[in-house]
Amino acid sequence: TDKLTMLSENDRKAILELIHRQVVPAIGCTEPIAVALCAAKAKELLGCTPERIDVRLSANVLKNAMGVGIPGTGMIGLPIAIALGVLIGDSEKQLEVLKGCTPESVKLGKQMIAENRIDIKLETEDTNKLFINITCTSGNEMAEARIKGSHTNFVFLRKNSEVLLDRAACSAEAVAKTDVELSMRKVYEFATESPLSDLRFILEAKTLNENASRCGLEDNYGHQLGKTMCSPLGKGVLGDSIFAHILSATGGACDARMAGAMVPVMSNSGSGNQGICTTVPVTTFARENHNTEEELVRALIISNLTAIYIKQHLGTLSALCGCVVAATGSACGITYLMGGDYNKVAAAVKNMIANLTGMICDGAKPSCALKLTSGVSTAVLSAMLAMQGECVSSVEGIIDDCVDCSIRNLAKIGKEAMNETDRCVLDIMTHKRRAEGEA
C-alpha cells in the first residue's frame, strides 16, 4: 500500500484542527488539573465558596492524581487541586485553570482541607476511564459539574434543580469518531506536504517544552534524572553524546513537571508528559544534527500527529503508559530528521511496538521521568535501526506487515487485555497507602 493517499482539502483542514485541539499548553499534571477545572466550574455555577465539595472520580483519574505535585503549592495530590480550583480557579483558562495560584491561596486551600470539607470517592457506576463529577453545596444551594471522555469536555452542568447542560449521551467514543480517520500514510503526507505556514505554530511546543527542560536542570526536582545524566557520573557512563543529550533533556522536563514546577508545557492528547516526549527528543536531535527549521517543523508535526493517531485507537487514559505512544511519535520525527522516507518512518513505528508494548501506567508521579527516558531511548534505537533498513517483521510477536494494523494491535492490548492489569495496579496503589495510614 505504498500509493499516496492524496489528502483532500477537507481532510487537511480536519487534521489541522485536530492538532490544534490536542496540542495545547497545560500547567501541572492534566488529571488533577482537570479535577481542579471541574471544581472551578461547579463553584462558578454555585456563585459562592462552597461549604462542602463532593467528588466522584474514575479509577484512572484517581490513579493519575494521587502521587503528582500540584504547581505552586509544594503539595501532592487531589485535595489541594480541588481546594484551589474552588478558591482561585478560572474555568475559562481550561488546563491553565490554576494560573492565579499564590502562597496566600495555598494557605486557604490547606485550611479547607483541614476542615474536612472535601470528600473524594471512586465512581462505581460510570465505566468511562476519564470521569470527574463535582458537587458543591452551600446552605440550600447546590451546583454540579461533570467532565467525561476528555480533560476539558463538560457533559453535565446543574444549578439546584435547573439542568444547564446534559450531553451524557455524547460518549468519548462519539467525540473521537467526529475526528478525521487517520492512517500512518496520512500522517506522513500531511506533515511533509502541507504548506509550512500552516504548521509553524508547532514551534511553540519547542519553546515551552525546552524551557521546562532547562527548568528541570536548574533545580532539584523529583528524582533528578535529567541532572544525573548531565553530571560527571552521567557523562562518565553515557558520554557527551547526542543520545545522552536527548535523554537528559527529556528526563529533566519530566522531573520539573511531575514535581509540580510552575512551568507550562505543551501537552499532547491531554498529557503533558506525552507532549514532552513528542517534542524534546525531536528538537534536541534536530539541533545536534543541524537540521533546517522546516525539517524540524515537519518532524514535530509527524511526531505529535502520530501520537494523536495512536491515542485515537487507545483512548485518552489507559493501562498502557502514554510515553510508549508519545515516544513512538518521536521515533518517527527522529527518523524523518535522519532523512527517512515514509517506509523508514513506518519501520520505526513497528520497531517501537515490538519493544515497549505492555509498559504499565501506575499513575502520574516523579518516577514517570524514568519511563519517559526508557521510551525515548527506545525511540532513538528504533529510528537508527529503521535507517539501517532493519524492521521487525510480521513473523515476530504482535507486529503485522501493515503498520496501521500493528498500531491497532498495540491499542487492542492497551485497551482490552490490560484492563485487568489496571484494576490490579489501582488495588495495589490504594491498599499500600491505606497500610501507611495515609488514606
C-alpha positions in Angstrom: 0.0 0.0 0.0 2.7 2.5 -1.0 0.5 4.7 -3.1 -0.1 8.2 -1.8 -3.5 8.8 -0.3 -3.6 12.4 -1.7 -5.3 14.1 1.2 -8.4 16.1 0.3 -8.6 19.8 1.3 -11.3 18.8 3.9 -9.0 16.1 5.4 -6.2 18.6 5.6 -8.4 21.1 7.4 -9.7 18.5 9.8 -6.2 17.2 10.6 -5.0 20.8 11.3 -8.0 21.4 13.6 -7.4 18.1 15.4 -3.7 19.0 16.1 -4.8 22.5 17.4 -7.3 20.8 19.7 -4.9 18.1 21.0 -1.7 20.1 21.3 -2.4 22.7 24.0 -0.5 24.4 26.8 -1.0 23.0 30.3 0.3 23.9 33.8 0.6 20.9 36.0 -0.4 17.2 35.5 -3.5 17.1 33.4 -5.6 14.7 35.6 -5.5 16.8 38.9 -5.8 19.9 36.8 -8.9 18.6 35.0 -10.3 17.9 38.5 -9.5 21.5 39.5 -11.2 22.7 36.3 -14.3 20.8 37.2 -14.2 22.2 40.7 -13.8 25.7 39.4 -16.8 25.3 37.1 -19.0 23.9 39.9 -18.1 26.8 42.2 -18.8 29.3 39.4 -22.2 27.8 39.0 -22.8 27.9 42.7 -21.8 31.6 42.9 -20.0 31.5 46.3 -17.4 29.4 48.2 -18.9 26.1 48.9 -19.2 24.6 52.4 -18.9 21.1 51.0 -17.3 19.6 47.9 -18.3 16.1 46.9 -16.1 14.5 44.3 -16.5 11.3 42.3 -13.7 10.1 40.1 -13.0 7.2 37.8 -10.2 4.9 38.8 -7.8 6.1 36.1 -8.2 9.7 37.1 -7.7 8.8 40.7 -4.6 6.8 39.8 -3.1 9.7 37.8 -3.7 12.3 40.5 -2.5 10.5 43.7 1.2 11.0 43.6 1.8 14.1 41.5 2.9 17.6 42.5 0.5 20.4 42.1 2.2 23.5 40.7 2.9 26.4 43.0 1.8 24.5 46.1 4.7 22.3 47.2 2.0 19.7 47.8 0.9 16.4 46.3 -2.4 15.1 45.1 -6.1 15.8 44.7 -7.3 17.7 47.8 -5.2 20.8 47.2 -6.0 20.8 43.5 -9.8 20.7 44.3 -9.5 23.4 47.0 -7.5 25.7 44.7 -10.0 25.0 41.8 -12.8 26.2 44.1 -10.9 29.1 45.6 -9.0 30.7 42.7 -9.8 28.5 39.6 -10.9 30.2 36.4 -12.6 27.7 34.1 -12.1 29.9 31.1 -8.4 29.1 31.3 -9.1 25.4 30.7 -5.9 23.4 31.6 -4.2 26.6 32.9 -7.1 26.9 35.4 -4.7 27.3 38.4 -2.6 30.1 36.8 -3.6 32.6 39.5 -2.2 30.5 42.4 -0.5 32.4 45.2 1.0 31.4 48.6 -2.0 33.0 50.2 -4.4 30.8 48.2 -2.4 27.7 49.1 -2.8 28.6 52.8 -6.6 29.0 52.3 -6.6 25.7 50.4 -4.8 23.9 53.3 -7.3 25.3 55.7 -10.2 24.0 53.6 -8.6 20.5 53.6 -8.1 20.6 57.3 -11.8 21.4 57.8 -12.7 18.2 56.1 -14.9 19.9 53.5 -13.8 17.8 50.6 -15.0 14.2 50.1 -13.4 12.1 47.3 -15.0 8.8 46.2 -14.4 6.3 43.5 -17.1 6.4 40.8 -18.6 2.9 40.5 -21.4 3.2 38.0 -20.0 5.1 35.0 -17.4 3.0 33.2 -15.7 5.8 31.3 -12.0 5.9 32.2 -12.0 9.7 32.3 -14.9 10.7 34.6 -14.9 13.6 37.1 -18.1 14.7 38.9 -18.1 17.5 41.5 -21.0 18.8 43.6 -20.6 22.0 45.5 -23.1 22.9 48.3 -23.6 26.0 50.4 -26.7 26.1 52.6 -29.7 25.1 50.5 -27.8 25.9 47.2 -26.0 23.3 45.2 -24.2 23.1 41.8 -22.9 20.1 39.9 -20.4 19.8 37.1 -19.2 16.7 35.2 -16.3 16.1 32.8 -16.2 13.0 30.8 -14.2 11.5 27.9 -11.5 14.1 27.6 -9.9 16.5 30.1 -12.0 19.6 29.2 -15.1 18.0 27.9 -18.0 19.1 30.2 -21.1 16.9 29.7 -23.3 17.9 32.6 -24.0 21.1 34.5 -26.7 21.8 37.0 -27.6 24.6 39.5 -30.1 23.4 42.1 -32.9 21.7 40.0 -32.1 23.5 36.8 -30.0 21.4 34.3 -27.9 23.8 32.2 -26.1 21.2 30.1 -26.7 17.5 29.5 -24.6 15.7 27.0 -24.4 12.5 28.9 -25.3 10.6 25.7 -22.3 12.0 24.0 -19.6 9.5 24.9 -15.9 9.8 24.4 -16.1 7.3 21.5 -18.7 9.5 19.8 -16.4 12.5 20.3 -13.4 10.6 18.8 -15.5 9.5 15.8 -16.0 13.1 14.7 -12.3 13.3 14.2 -10.8 12.6 10.8 -9.8 9.0 10.3 -6.0 8.9 10.3 -3.5 6.4 8.9 0.3 6.4 9.1 0.3 7.4 5.4 -2.0 10.3 6.0 0.1 11.4 9.0 3.3 11.4 6.9 1.7 13.1 3.9 0.1 15.8 6.0 3.4 16.6 7.8 5.6 16.5 4.7 3.4 18.2 2.1 1.3 20.8 3.9 2.3 24.4 3.5 4.9 25.3 6.1 2.9 28.4 7.1 0.1 26.1 8.4 2.5 24.1 10.5 4.8 26.7 12.0 2.7 27.0 15.2 4.2 23.8 16.4 7.4 25.7 17.2 5.6 27.0 20.4 5.8 23.4 21.7 9.6 23.6 21.2 9.8 26.9 23.2 7.6 25.7 26.1 9.0 22.2 26.5 12.6 23.1 26.1 12.0 25.8 28.8 10.6 23.1 31.1 13.7 21.0 30.3 16.0 23.9 31.4 13.9 24.4 34.5 14.4 20.7 35.4 18.2 21.0 35.2 18.3 24.3 37.2 16.6 23.0 40.4 16.4 19.7 42.3 13.1 18.3 41.1 11.7 14.8 41.5 14.4 12.1 41.2 16.7 14.5 39.3 17.1 12.1 36.4 17.9 14.9 33.9 20.6 16.3 36.2 22.1 12.9 37.0 22.6 12.3 33.3 24.4 15.7 32.9 26.6 15.1 36.0 30.2 13.9 35.8 28.8 10.4 36.8 26.3 10.5 34.0 28.8 11.7 31.4 31.3 9.1 32.6 28.7 6.4 31.8 26.8 7.8 28.9 29.4 10.1 27.4 28.6 13.5 26.0 26.6 12.1 23.0 23.5 13.1 21.1 21.8 10.2 22.8 22.8 11.4 26.3 21.6 14.9 25.5 18.2 13.6 24.3 17.7 11.6 27.4 18.8 14.3 29.9 16.7 17.0 28.2 13.6 14.8 28.2 14.1 13.4 31.7 14.7 17.0 33.0 11.5 18.3 31.7 9.5 15.5 33.3 11.4 15.9 36.6 10.2 19.5 36.8 6.7 18.8 35.6 5.9 15.9 37.9 7.3 17.6 40.9 4.9 20.5 40.4 7.1 23.2 38.9 5.0 26.2 37.9 6.0 25.9 34.2 3.6 25.4 31.3 4.3 22.6 28.9 2.7 21.9 25.5 0.6 18.8 26.1 -0.4 16.2 23.6 -3.8 14.3 23.8 -4.4 15.6 27.3 -1.0 14.7 28.7 2.0 17.0 29.4 4.4 14.1 29.6 3.3 12.9 26.2 3.8 16.5 24.9 7.4 16.5 26.4 8.0 13.1 24.8 6.8 14.0 21.3 8.8 17.3 21.3 12.0 17.4 23.3 13.8 14.4 21.7 12.9 15.7 18.2 14.1 19.3 18.9 17.3 18.0 20.6 18.2 15.7 17.8 17.4 18.4 15.2 19.8 20.9 16.9 22.7 18.4 17.1 22.0 17.1 13.6 21.9 20.7 12.2 18.5 20.2 10.5 16.8 23.2 8.9 13.9 24.9 10.7 11.5 23.5 8.0 12.7 19.9 8.7 12.2 20.4 12.4 8.7 21.8 12.0 7.7 18.8 9.8 9.3 16.3 12.2 7.4 17.8 15.1 4.2 17.5 13.2 4.9 13.9 12.3 5.8 13.2 16.0 2.7 14.9 17.5 0.2 13.6 14.9 1.5 10.0 15.2 0.8 10.1 19.0 -2.6 11.6 18.4 -3.4 8.9 15.8 -2.4 6.0 18.2 -4.4 7.7 21.0 -7.4 7.7 18.8 -7.4 3.9 18.9 -6.2 3.6 22.5 -8.4 6.2 24.3 -7.3 9.2 26.4 -6.5 7.2 29.6 -5.4 3.6 29.6 -3.5 0.9 31.4 -0.7 1.4 28.9 1.9 4.1 29.7 1.3 7.1 27.4 5.0 7.6 27.0 5.1 4.5 24.8 2.7 6.1 22.4 4.4 9.5 22.6 7.9 8.0 22.1 6.6 6.2 19.1 5.8 9.7 17.7 9.3 10.9 18.5 10.9 7.8 16.8 9.0 8.9 13.6 10.2 12.5 14.0 13.8 11.5 14.5 13.7 9.1 11.6 12.5 11.9 9.4 15.3 14.2 10.6 17.8 11.4 9.8 16.5 11.6 6.2 14.0 8.8 6.4 11.1 8.4 3.9 7.6 7.0 4.6 8.8 3.4 4.6 11.6 4.1 7.1 9.1 6.0 9.4 6.7 3.1 9.3 9.6 0.7 10.1 10.4 2.9 13.2 6.8 2.5 14.4 7.0 -1.3 14.1 10.3 -1.4 15.9 8.8 0.6 18.8 5.7 -1.5 19.1 7.9 -4.6 19.1 9.8 -3.3 22.2 7.8 -1.3 24.7 4.2 -2.6 24.4 2.9 -3.5 27.8 4.6 -0.9 29.9 2.1 -0.3 32.6 0.8 3.1 33.7 0.8 3.2 37.5 -0.2 6.8 37.8 1.4 10.2 37.3 4.3 10.8 39.6 8.0 11.8 39.7 9.2 8.4 38.5 7.4 9.0 35.2 10.7 10.6 34.2 12.3 7.1 34.2 9.5 5.7 31.9 9.8 8.7 29.5 13.6 8.1 29.3 13.0 4.4 28.6 10.6 5.3 25.8 12.8 7.9 24.3 16.0 5.7 24.4 14.0 3.1 22.5 12.8 5.7 20.1 16.4 6.6 19.1 17.3 2.9 18.7 14.1 2.3 16.6 15.0 5.2 14.3 18.6 4.1 13.9 17.5 0.5 13.0 14.9 1.8 10.6 17.5 3.9 8.8 19.8 0.8 8.5 16.9 -0.9 6.8 16.1 -3.1 9.8 12.4 -3.6 10.7 10.8 -6.1 13.0 8.8 -8.4 10.7 5.4 -9.9 10.8 6.7 -13.3 11.9 7.7 -11.7 15.2 5.2 -11.2 18.0 2.4 -8.7 17.6 3.9 -6.9 14.6 1.9 -7.0 11.3 3.3 -6.2 7.8 0.8 -3.4 7.7 1.9 -0.5 10.1 -1.7 0.6 10.8 -2.6 -3.0 11.8 0.4 -3.0 14.1 -0.8 0.2 15.8 -4.3 -1.4 16.2 -2.7 -4.5 17.8 -0.9 -2.2 20.3 -4.1 -0.4 21.1 -6.0 -3.7 21.5 -3.6 -4.8 24.1 -3.7 -1.4 25.9 -7.4 -1.1 25.7 -8.7 -4.6 26.2 -6.0 -7.0 27.5 -4.7 -4.6 30.1 -7.9 -3.8 31.9 -7.3 -6.4 34.5 -3.8 -5.0 34.9 -5.3 -1.6 35.5 -7.6 -2.9 38.3 -4.7 -4.7 39.9 -2.4 -1.6 39.8 -5.1 0.6 41.4 -5.8 -2.0 44.0 -2.1 -2.2 44.9 -1.8 1.7 45.0 -4.8 2.3 47.2 -4.1 -0.5 49.7 -0.5 0.4 50.0 -1.4 3.9 51.0 -4.0 2.7 53.5 -1.4 0.5 55.2 0.7 3.6 55.7 -2.2 5.2 57.4 -2.5 7.9 54.7 -5.8 7.3 53.0 
